[in-house]
């Protein structure tokens, strides 16, 4: 029997300030997409969404956020985002190009302030670890060999 997937255990986030943005659900798919849904336990504002890269990553990833309205790309998002108590926010991430060989795993930092002025930090995660068959590996080797070939 062949394995059909992989479990990834991520240590519970250490949040700064109040834990007012609770993670309610998350998931990922083999199409390089993932989502992370949060619920606000009190009224709050999200002021920053930060990624752990020193370079612009919009060329490689699509990021959208849904705050009970409709999906908005992060490029078009106007911060701060105000969220009422018990309302949900979902962050979706996916690769723009199908790069089945490159693994990715990173955290997305969400900073904000409660209605009472207390700062908080929460995290969403993106992870994609491709499962490569021998045929996939052979295709990568063939592609690399043709590109680097001097013939």
Secondary structure, 3 states (H helix, E strand, C coil): CCCCCCCCCCCCCCCEECCCEEEEEEEECCCCEEEEEEEECCCEEEEEEEECCCCCCCCCEEEEEECCCCCEEHHHCCCCEEECCCCEEEEEEEECCCCCCCCEEEEEEEEEEECCCCEEEEEEEEEECCCCCHHHHHHHHHHHHHHHCCC
